[in-house]
């Protein structure tokens, strides 16, 4: 987790302000605290972590406090230092002429990310899902999916029935400045995002059961085996496509075009991952991560590749 935190910090400060790895790593360091808890306690804690942000937002509104005030102040300081204003904020990276310009934006962007984590209570939500993930892993709920078809169908059905309508309400609230208040918006997040996520996972599991021999699963497995490399790789591709030091497409294209580009990038990464793993045991960053963790050199290439060469 320390090595992952280092990778996340470098990603945040030098490539893209939207990094999530640093938070994942810091919270991952706390997971040993939950190892000896019973399954029942894990589920209660998971639910508590996910719901508690609603309580925090209620107390924030009642107390009239701003938890992210310090992060905002530092972000404004660096914006003033580098000449980043409301007028050029959205086009700064598109118009960047050098990496120095990009780095200036990334410094203030780190504080924007911190503000997002604080205001969105992201640590609590992620920890809740981490604990739930540990419960799922410990009980091997992902194994023998055929024996859990009825349970998966129930999770999928309830998840979509609850999540779809509340997701529309959440989107309405988010795009209209939270007209019903921040507490209601926080509640909508809890009853929309989590049920939808569980429904997606259960639905994909049911599809896997029905079409187990489909080649699509092998295609998806390849980028999954080198997920860290692909995650950081997407950021490098994004720099090339959207920043001014690359093709400068940022802030110049619509949402539909953005989604098409995102799908194209992922398709490219599927092909690249399949090709890479024909010759290598790990993704590039997974290989480096393993060597730093185990403090020894590992062969990147497969034995048959080495023998051929």
BAROTI-483122 format. One record per residue (C-alpha): residue number from 1; y, z, x; residue in three letters. Coordinates in steps of 0.001 Angstrom, whole numbers, plus 500000, padded with zeros to 6 digits. Each point is the difference from the previous one (the first is absolute). Layout:
<rec pos="NUM" Y="Y" Z="Z" X="X" code="ALA"/>
...
% end
This chain:
<rec pos="1" Y="500000" Z="500000" X="500000" code="UNK"/>
<rec pos="2" Y="502354" Z="500640" X="502903" code="UNK"/>
<rec pos="3" Y="499375" Z="496501" X="501342" code="UNK"/>
<rec pos="4" Y="500504" Z="498542" X="496524" code="UNK"/>
<rec pos="5" Y="503259" Z="501962" X="499693" code="UNK"/>
<rec pos="6" Y="501162" Z="498482" X="503287" code="UNK"/>
<rec pos="7" Y="499156" Z="496499" X="498761" code="UNK"/>
<rec pos="8" Y="501818" Z="500726" X="496741" code="UNK"/>
<rec pos="9" Y="503089" Z="501313" X="501786" code="UNK"/>
<rec pos="10" Y="500218" Z="496901" X="502218" code="UNK"/>
<rec pos="11" Y="499521" Z="497799" X="496935" code="UNK"/>
<rec pos="12" Y="502733" Z="501848" X="498094" code="UNK"/>
<rec pos="13" Y="502574" Z="500005" X="502762" code="UNK"/>
<rec pos="14" Y="499452" Z="496582" X="501586" code="UNK"/>
<rec pos="15" Y="498516" Z="497647" X="497395" code="UNK"/>
<rec pos="16" Y="500387" Z="500966" X="496327" code="UNK"/>
<rec pos="17" Y="501653" Z="502900" X="498182" code="UNK"/>
<rec pos="18" Y="497397" Z="499995" X="497247" code="UNK"/>
<rec pos="19" Y="497244" Z="501578" X="502119" code="UNK"/>
<rec pos="20" Y="497464" Z="502250" X="498251" code="UNK"/>
<rec pos="21" Y="497672" Z="500736" X="502942" code="UNK"/>
<rec pos="22" Y="502081" Z="502863" X="501383" code="UNK"/>
<rec pos="23" Y="499863" Z="501875" X="496702" code="UNK"/>
<rec pos="24" Y="496276" Z="499306" X="499633" code="UNK"/>
<rec pos="25" Y="499335" Z="501345" X="503487" code="UNK"/>
<rec pos="26" Y="502056" Z="503170" X="499569" code="UNK"/>
<rec pos="27" Y="498295" Z="500792" X="496700" code="UNK"/>
<rec pos="28" Y="496620" Z="499077" X="501461" code="UNK"/>
<rec pos="29" Y="500445" Z="502804" X="502522" code="UNK"/>
<rec pos="30" Y="499935" Z="502437" X="497061" code="UNK"/>
<rec pos="31" Y="496757" Z="498765" X="498474" code="UNK"/>
<rec pos="32" Y="497751" Z="502405" X="501973" code="UNK"/>
<rec pos="33" Y="501546" Z="502774" X="497881" code="UNK"/>
<rec pos="34" Y="498075" Z="498625" X="497004" code="UNK"/>
<rec pos="35" Y="496576" Z="499550" X="501602" code="UNK"/>
<rec pos="36" Y="498406" Z="503194" X="498687" code="UNK"/>
<rec pos="37" Y="501410" Z="499885" X="496467" code="UNK"/>
<rec pos="38" Y="497734" Z="499449" X="497005" code="UNK"/>
<rec pos="39" Y="500076" Z="496736" X="498072" code="UNK"/>
<rec pos="40" Y="501672" Z="501729" X="497065" code="UNK"/>
<rec pos="41" Y="502785" Z="501353" X="502194" code="UNK"/>
<rec pos="42" Y="500491" Z="496589" X="501592" code="UNK"/>
<rec pos="43" Y="500510" Z="498378" X="496604" code="UNK"/>
<rec pos="44" Y="502403" Z="502717" X="498855" code="UNK"/>
<rec pos="45" Y="501982" Z="499756" X="503225" code="UNK"/>
<rec pos="46" Y="500115" Z="496216" X="499796" code="UNK"/>
<rec pos="47" Y="501365" Z="500143" X="496461" code="UNK"/>
<rec pos="48" Y="502435" Z="502730" X="501025" code="UNK"/>
<rec pos="49" Y="501406" Z="497983" X="502913" code="UNK"/>
<rec pos="50" Y="500436" Z="496940" X="497766" code="UNK"/>
<rec pos="51" Y="501666" Z="501877" X="497127" code="UNK"/>
<rec pos="52" Y="502124" Z="502426" X="502037" code="UNK"/>
<rec pos="53" Y="502766" Z="497421" X="500738" code="UNK"/>
<rec pos="54" Y="500912" Z="500166" X="496297" code="UNK"/>
<rec pos="55" Y="500520" Z="503748" X="500378" code="UNK"/>
<rec pos="56" Y="502071" Z="499484" X="503155" code="UNK"/>
<rec pos="57" Y="502215" Z="497425" X="498287" code="UNK"/>
<rec pos="58" Y="500512" Z="502386" X="497092" code="UNK"/>
<rec pos="59" Y="501136" Z="502751" X="502374" code="UNK"/>
<rec pos="60" Y="502233" Z="497532" X="501877" code="UNK"/>
<rec pos="61" Y="501734" Z="498961" X="496782" code="UNK"/>
<rec pos="62" Y="500428" Z="503596" X="498835" code="UNK"/>
<rec pos="63" Y="501271" Z="501130" X="503402" code="UNK"/>
<rec pos="64" Y="502186" Z="496944" X="500552" code="UNK"/>
<rec pos="65" Y="498827" Z="499577" X="503583" code="UNK"/>
<rec pos="66" Y="499346" Z="496919" X="502144" code="UNK"/>
<rec pos="67" Y="496929" Z="500426" X="502178" code="UNK"/>
<rec pos="68" Y="500720" Z="496859" X="502009" code="UNK"/>
<rec pos="69" Y="503658" Z="500763" X="500719" code="UNK"/>
<rec pos="70" Y="499477" Z="500359" X="503757" code="UNK"/>
<rec pos="71" Y="498078" Z="496708" X="500243" code="UNK"/>
<rec pos="72" Y="502744" Z="498211" X="498058" code="UNK"/>
<rec pos="73" Y="502678" Z="501463" X="502245" code="UNK"/>
<rec pos="74" Y="498239" Z="498813" X="503157" code="UNK"/>
<rec pos="75" Y="499385" Z="496565" X="498507" code="UNK"/>
<rec pos="76" Y="503680" Z="499652" X="499132" code="UNK"/>
<rec pos="77" Y="500925" Z="501108" X="503509" code="UNK"/>
<rec pos="78" Y="497961" Z="497250" X="501646" code="UNK"/>
<rec pos="79" Y="501193" Z="497411" X="497484" code="UNK"/>
<rec pos="80" Y="503573" Z="500869" X="500927" code="UNK"/>
<rec pos="81" Y="499149" Z="499943" X="503697" code="UNK"/>
<rec pos="82" Y="498542" Z="496488" X="499861" code="UNK"/>
<rec pos="83" Y="502255" Z="498486" X="497322" code="UNK"/>
<rec pos="84" Y="497337" Z="499797" X="497282" code="UNK"/>
<rec pos="85" Y="501759" Z="499974" X="496615" code="UNK"/>
<rec pos="86" Y="499093" Z="499547" X="496334" code="UNK"/>
<rec pos="87" Y="501092" Z="496361" X="500307" code="UNK"/>
<rec pos="88" Y="497766" Z="499068" X="502946" code="UNK"/>
<rec pos="89" Y="497132" Z="502481" X="499509" code="UNK"/>
<rec pos="90" Y="497814" Z="497576" X="498035" code="UNK"/>
<rec pos="91" Y="500506" Z="497098" X="502415" code="UNK"/>
<rec pos="92" Y="500225" Z="501823" X="503333" code="UNK"/>
<rec pos="93" Y="496451" Z="499221" X="501131" code="UNK"/>
<rec pos="94" Y="500206" Z="496412" X="498744" code="UNK"/>
<rec pos="95" Y="503164" Z="499433" X="502019" code="UNK"/>
<rec pos="96" Y="498895" Z="501946" X="503090" code="UNK"/>
<rec pos="97" Y="500608" Z="497925" X="503122" code="UNK"/>
<rec pos="98" Y="498104" Z="502248" X="502408" code="UNK"/>
<rec pos="99" Y="497385" Z="502719" X="500038" code="UNK"/>
<rec pos="100" Y="502834" Z="502418" X="500812" code="UNK"/>
<rec pos="101" Y="501463" Z="499310" X="496555" code="UNK"/>
<rec pos="102" Y="496565" Z="500539" X="498453" code="UNK"/>
<rec pos="103" Y="499545" Z="503295" X="501850" code="UNK"/>
<rec pos="104" Y="503360" Z="501306" X="498754" code="UNK"/>
<rec pos="105" Y="498846" Z="499391" X="496441" code="UNK"/>
<rec pos="106" Y="496598" Z="501583" X="500657" code="UNK"/>
<rec pos="107" Y="501621" Z="503242" X="501209" code="UNK"/>
<rec pos="108" Y="501871" Z="500540" X="496742" code="UNK"/>
<rec pos="109" Y="496958" Z="498626" X="498159" code="UNK"/>
<rec pos="110" Y="497877" Z="502874" X="501302" code="UNK"/>
<rec pos="111" Y="502313" Z="502420" X="498181" code="UNK"/>
<rec pos="112" Y="499868" Z="497855" X="496856" code="UNK"/>
<rec pos="113" Y="496212" Z="500280" X="500177" code="UNK"/>
<rec pos="114" Y="500264" Z="503760" X="500462" code="UNK"/>
<rec pos="115" Y="502271" Z="500199" X="496955" code="UNK"/>
<rec pos="116" Y="497464" Z="498000" X="497979" code="UNK"/>
<rec pos="117" Y="497207" Z="502371" X="501032" code="UNK"/>
<rec pos="118" Y="502045" Z="503071" X="499092" code="UNK"/>
<rec pos="119" Y="501406" Z="498775" X="496688" code="UNK"/>
<rec pos="120" Y="496662" Z="498499" X="498982" code="UNK"/>
<rec pos="121" Y="498004" Z="503073" X="501122" code="UNK"/>
<rec pos="122" Y="497712" Z="497530" X="501739" code="UNK"/>
<rec pos="123" Y="498277" Z="502618" X="502146" code="UNK"/>
<rec pos="124" Y="498787" Z="501911" X="496926" code="UNK"/>
<rec pos="125" Y="498754" Z="496857" X="498273" code="UNK"/>
<rec pos="126" Y="498234" Z="498661" X="503077" code="UNK"/>
<rec pos="127" Y="498375" Z="503359" X="500716" code="UNK"/>
<rec pos="128" Y="498746" Z="500113" X="496421" code="UNK"/>
<rec pos="129" Y="498345" Z="496617" X="500423" code="UNK"/>
<rec pos="130" Y="498668" Z="500932" X="503450" code="UNK"/>
<rec pos="131" Y="498289" Z="503061" X="498524" code="UNK"/>
<rec pos="132" Y="498624" Z="497890" X="497153" code="UNK"/>
<rec pos="133" Y="498762" Z="497485" X="502563" code="UNK"/>
<rec pos="134" Y="498277" Z="502777" X="501913" code="UNK"/>
<rec pos="135" Y="498292" Z="501135" X="496784" code="UNK"/>
<rec pos="136" Y="498814" Z="496430" X="499346" code="UNK"/>
<rec pos="137" Y="498777" Z="499601" X="503573" code="UNK"/>
<rec pos="138" Y="498254" Z="503352" X="500193" code="UNK"/>
<rec pos="139" Y="498102" Z="499298" X="496775" code="UNK"/>
<rec pos="140" Y="499313" Z="496380" X="500992" code="UNK"/>
<rec pos="141" Y="501254" Z="498713" X="496658" code="UNK"/>
<rec pos="142" Y="500381" Z="496573" X="501606" code="UNK"/>
<rec pos="143" Y="496249" Z="499814" X="500641" code="UNK"/>
<rec pos="144" Y="497487" Z="498794" X="497373" code="UNK"/>
<rec pos="145" Y="502733" Z="498638" X="497765" code="UNK"/>
<rec pos="146" Y="497380" Z="498626" X="497608" code="UNK"/>
<rec pos="147" Y="499083" Z="503566" X="499012" code="UNK"/>
<rec pos="148" Y="503642" Z="500689" X="499091" code="UNK"/>
<rec pos="149" Y="500753" Z="496940" X="497884" code="UNK"/>
<rec pos="150" Y="500674" Z="502005" X="496845" code="UNK"/>
<rec pos="151" Y="502274" Z="502426" X="501841" code="UNK"/>
<rec pos="152" Y="501857" Z="497165" X="501750" code="UNK"/>
<rec pos="153" Y="500499" Z="498153" X="496710" code="UNK"/>
<rec pos="154" Y="501452" Z="503156" X="498465" code="UNK"/>
<rec pos="155" Y="502383" Z="500533" X="502925" code="UNK"/>
<rec pos="156" Y="501063" Z="496343" X="499827" code="UNK"/>
<rec pos="157" Y="500548" Z="500041" X="496235" code="UNK"/>
<rec pos="158" Y="501923" Z="503271" X="499868" code="UNK"/>
<rec pos="159" Y="501987" Z="499133" X="503120" code="UNK"/>
<rec pos="160" Y="501248" Z="496729" X="498553" code="UNK"/>
<rec pos="161" Y="500591" Z="501409" X="496507" code="UNK"/>
<rec pos="162" Y="502209" Z="502723" X="501457" code="UNK"/>
<rec pos="163" Y="501390" Z="498164" X="503001" code="UNK"/>
<rec pos="164" Y="501111" Z="496646" X="498588" code="UNK"/>
<rec pos="165" Y="502450" Z="501227" X="497326" code="UNK"/>
<rec pos="166" Y="501351" Z="502796" X="502189" code="UNK"/>
<rec pos="167" Y="500421" Z="497546" X="502897" code="UNK"/>
<rec pos="168" Y="502259" Z="497854" X="497825" code="UNK"/>
<rec pos="169" Y="502000" Z="503124" X="499123" code="UNK"/>
<rec pos="170" Y="500158" Z="500969" X="503676" code="UNK"/>
<rec pos="171" Y="501240" Z="496521" X="500940" code="UNK"/>
<rec pos="172" Y="502600" Z="500160" X="497208" code="UNK"/>
<rec pos="173" Y="501173" Z="503392" X="501217" code="UNK"/>
<rec pos="174" Y="500169" Z="498882" X="503632" code="UNK"/>
<rec pos="175" Y="501964" Z="496818" X="499314" code="UNK"/>
<rec pos="176" Y="502480" Z="501671" X="497665" code="UNK"/>
<rec pos="177" Y="501080" Z="502959" X="502098" code="UNK"/>
<rec pos="178" Y="497685" Z="502613" X="498439" code="UNK"/>
<rec pos="179" Y="501735" Z="500139" X="496580" code="UNK"/>
<rec pos="180" Y="497664" Z="502748" X="498776" code="UNK"/>
<rec pos="181" Y="500576" Z="502119" X="503103" code="UNK"/>
<rec pos="182" Y="498320" Z="500388" X="503366" code="UNK"/>
<rec pos="183" Y="497457" Z="502525" X="498698" code="UNK"/>
<rec pos="184" Y="498728" Z="497586" X="497360" code="UNK"/>
<rec pos="185" Y="499903" Z="497238" X="502615" code="UNK"/>
<rec pos="186" Y="497957" Z="502247" X="502295" code="UNK"/>
<rec pos="187" Y="497607" Z="500770" X="497143" code="UNK"/>
<rec pos="188" Y="499615" Z="496287" X="499265" code="UNK"/>
<rec pos="189" Y="499020" Z="499427" X="503634" code="UNK"/>
<rec pos="190" Y="497236" Z="502576" X="499730" code="UNK"/>
<rec pos="191" Y="498516" Z="498636" X="496777" code="UNK"/>
<rec pos="192" Y="500318" Z="496327" X="500963" code="UNK"/>
<rec pos="193" Y="499398" Z="499398" X="503706" code="UNK"/>
<rec pos="194" Y="497003" Z="502302" X="500450" code="UNK"/>
<rec pos="195" Y="498061" Z="498886" X="496867" code="UNK"/>
<rec pos="196" Y="500665" Z="496355" X="500875" code="UNK"/>
<rec pos="197" Y="498797" Z="500518" X="503555" code="UNK"/>
<rec pos="198" Y="496779" Z="501626" X="498830" code="UNK"/>
<rec pos="199" Y="499502" Z="497231" X="497427" code="UNK"/>
<rec pos="200" Y="500390" Z="497314" X="502663" code="UNK"/>
<rec pos="201" Y="497454" Z="501672" X="502271" code="UNK"/>
<rec pos="202" Y="497513" Z="500523" X="497159" code="UNK"/>
<rec pos="203" Y="500511" Z="496436" X="498770" code="UNK"/>
<rec pos="204" Y="499386" Z="498527" X="503450" code="UNK"/>
<rec pos="205" Y="496884" Z="502149" X="500316" code="UNK"/>
<rec pos="206" Y="498696" Z="498603" X="496690" code="UNK"/>
<rec pos="207" Y="500723" Z="496459" X="501189" code="UNK"/>
<rec pos="208" Y="498090" Z="500746" X="503190" code="UNK"/>
<rec pos="209" Y="497008" Z="501237" X="498002" code="UNK"/>
<rec pos="210" Y="499963" Z="496860" X="497859" code="UNK"/>
<rec pos="211" Y="500643" Z="497516" X="502833" code="UNK"/>
<rec pos="212" Y="498522" Z="501803" X="502950" code="UNK"/>
<rec pos="213" Y="498915" Z="496836" X="501805" code="UNK"/>
<rec pos="214" Y="503365" Z="498267" X="499724" code="UNK"/>
<rec pos="215" Y="501470" Z="498853" X="503289" code="UNK"/>
<rec pos="216" Y="503411" Z="501425" X="499086" code="UNK"/>
<rec pos="217" Y="498898" Z="503475" X="501099" code="UNK"/>
<rec pos="218" Y="499199" Z="498795" X="503508" code="UNK"/>
<rec pos="219" Y="503388" Z="498301" X="500135" code="UNK"/>
<rec pos="220" Y="501733" Z="503241" X="499049" code="UNK"/>
<rec pos="221" Y="497826" Z="502091" X="502337" code="UNK"/>
<rec pos="222" Y="501225" Z="498189" X="503101" code="UNK"/>
<rec pos="223" Y="503711" Z="500954" X="499715" code="UNK"/>
<rec pos="224" Y="498905" Z="503458" X="498878" code="UNK"/>
<rec pos="225" Y="498119" Z="500543" X="503254" code="UNK"/>
<rec pos="226" Y="503226" Z="499472" X="501927" code="UNK"/>
<rec pos="227" Y="502459" Z="501392" X="497456" code="UNK"/>
<rec pos="228" Y="502293" Z="501657" X="502560" code="UNK"/>
<rec pos="229" Y="500397" Z="496771" X="501975" code="UNK"/>
<rec pos="230" Y="500691" Z="498060" X="496809" code="UNK"/>
<rec pos="231" Y="502485" Z="502603" X="498725" code="UNK"/>
<rec pos="232" Y="502068" Z="499889" X="503188" code="UNK"/>
<rec pos="233" Y="499416" Z="496260" X="500211" code="UNK"/>
<rec pos="234" Y="501614" Z="499504" X="496597" code="UNK"/>
<rec pos="235" Y="503114" Z="501701" X="501331" code="UNK"/>
<rec pos="236" Y="500166" Z="497647" X="502987" code="UNK"/>
<rec pos="237" Y="499521" Z="497017" X="497692" code="UNK"/>
<rec pos="238" Y="502724" Z="501416" X="497743" code="UNK"/>
<rec pos="239" Y="502375" Z="500232" X="502965" code="UNK"/>
<rec pos="240" Y="499268" Z="496388" X="500860" code="UNK"/>
<rec pos="241" Y="500492" Z="498752" X="496447" code="UNK"/>
<rec pos="242" Y="502802" Z="502179" X="498633" code="UNK"/>
<rec pos="243" Y="502126" Z="501319" X="502880" code="UNK"/>
<rec pos="244" Y="502832" Z="498023" X="501547" code="UNK"/>
<rec pos="245" Y="498219" Z="500052" X="503353" code="UNK"/>
<rec pos="246" Y="497308" Z="497920" X="498278" code="UNK"/>
<rec pos="247" Y="500325" Z="497526" X="497136" code="UNK"/>
<rec pos="248" Y="502497" Z="502191" X="498134" code="UNK"/>
<rec pos="249" Y="498544" Z="499653" X="496507" code="UNK"/>
<rec pos="250" Y="500911" Z="503562" X="498998" code="UNK"/>
<rec pos="251" Y="502375" Z="500419" X="497020" code="UNK"/>
<rec pos="252" Y="499884" Z="496229" X="499476" code="UNK"/>
<rec pos="253" Y="496887" Z="499604" X="497845" code="UNK"/>
<rec pos="254" Y="498940" Z="501292" X="496593" code="UNK"/>
<rec pos="255" Y="497273" Z="502433" X="499053" code="UNK"/>
<rec pos="256" Y="497518" Z="497292" X="498995" code="UNK"/>
<rec pos="257" Y="500367" Z="498255" X="503358" code="UNK"/>
<rec pos="258" Y="499645" Z="503353" X="501737" code="UNK"/>
<rec pos="259" Y="496717" Z="500660" X="498178" code="UNK"/>
<rec pos="260" Y="498719" Z="496529" X="500922" code="UNK"/>
<rec pos="261" Y="500842" Z="500631" X="503655" code="UNK"/>
<rec pos="262" Y="498305" Z="503423" X="499863" code="UNK"/>
<rec pos="263" Y="496837" Z="498453" X="498541" code="UNK"/>
<rec pos="264" Y="500099" Z="497277" X="502645" code="UNK"/>
<rec pos="265" Y="500324" Z="502541" X="502791" code="UNK"/>
<rec pos="266" Y="497003" Z="501946" X="498689" code="UNK"/>
<rec pos="267" Y="497900" Z="496838" X="499693" code="UNK"/>
<rec pos="268" Y="500902" Z="499182" X="503596" code="UNK"/>
<rec pos="269" Y="498948" Z="503493" X="501047" code="UNK"/>
<rec pos="270" Y="496650" Z="499622" X="498229" code="UNK"/>
<rec pos="271" Y="499274" Z="496833" X="501996" code="UNK"/>
<rec pos="272" Y="501314" Z="501530" X="503212" code="UNK"/>
<rec pos="273" Y="497935" Z="503191" X="499514" code="UNK"/>
<rec pos="274" Y="496785" Z="498048" X="499394" code="UNK"/>
<rec pos="275" Y="500620" Z="497932" X="503141" code="UNK"/>
<rec pos="276" Y="500965" Z="503040" X="502102" code="UNK"/>
<rec pos="277" Y="496955" Z="502042" X="498972" code="UNK"/>
<rec pos="278" Y="497650" Z="497175" X="500938" code="UNK"/>
<rec pos="279" Y="500769" Z="500823" X="503612" code="UNK"/>
<rec pos="280" Y="501367" Z="503579" X="499970" code="UNK"/>
<rec pos="281" Y="498619" Z="503349" X="498876" code="UNK"/>
<rec pos="282" Y="503335" Z="501359" X="498798" code="UNK"/>
<rec pos="283" Y="503478" Z="498913" X="499093" code="UNK"/>
<rec pos="284" Y="502432" Z="500149" X="502925" code="UNK"/>
<rec pos="285" Y="501787" Z="503186" X="498904" code="UNK"/>
<rec pos="286" Y="496751" Z="501605" X="498822" code="UNK"/>
<rec pos="287" Y="498648" Z="499403" X="503510" code="UNK"/>
<rec pos="288" Y="503046" Z="501616" X="501628" code="UNK"/>
<rec pos="289" Y="499887" Z="502887" X="497483" code="UNK"/>
<rec pos="290" Y="496349" Z="500721" X="500803" code="UNK"/>
<rec pos="291" Y="500561" Z="499955" X="503764" code="UNK"/>
<rec pos="292" Y="502943" Z="502408" X="499740" code="UNK"/>
<rec pos="293" Y="497991" Z="502341" X="497755" code="UNK"/>
<rec pos="294" Y="496800" Z="500018" X="502097" code="UNK"/>
<rec pos="295" Y="501828" Z="499664" X="503334" code="UNK"/>
<rec pos="296" Y="497689" Z="497317" X="501327" code="UNK"/>
<rec pos="297" Y="499953" Z="496231" X="500270" code="UNK"/>
<rec pos="298" Y="498090" Z="498186" X="497279" code="UNK"/>
<rec pos="299" Y="498923" Z="496373" X="499984" code="UNK"/>
<rec pos="300" Y="502093" Z="497963" X="497592" code="UNK"/>
<rec pos="301" Y="497746" Z="496956" X="500089" code="UNK"/>
<rec pos="302" Y="496536" Z="499984" X="498450" code="UNK"/>
<rec pos="303" Y="497054" Z="499938" X="502406" code="UNK"/>
<rec pos="304" Y="498978" Z="496497" X="498988" code="UNK"/>
<rec pos="305" Y="503547" Z="498798" X="500676" code="UNK"/>
<rec pos="306" Y="499939" Z="501591" X="503440" code="UNK"/>
<rec pos="307" Y="496586" Z="498470" X="500737" code="UNK"/>
<rec pos="308" Y="501193" Z="496530" X="498990" code="UNK"/>
<rec pos="309" Y="503013" Z="500286" X="502265" code="UNK"/>
% end
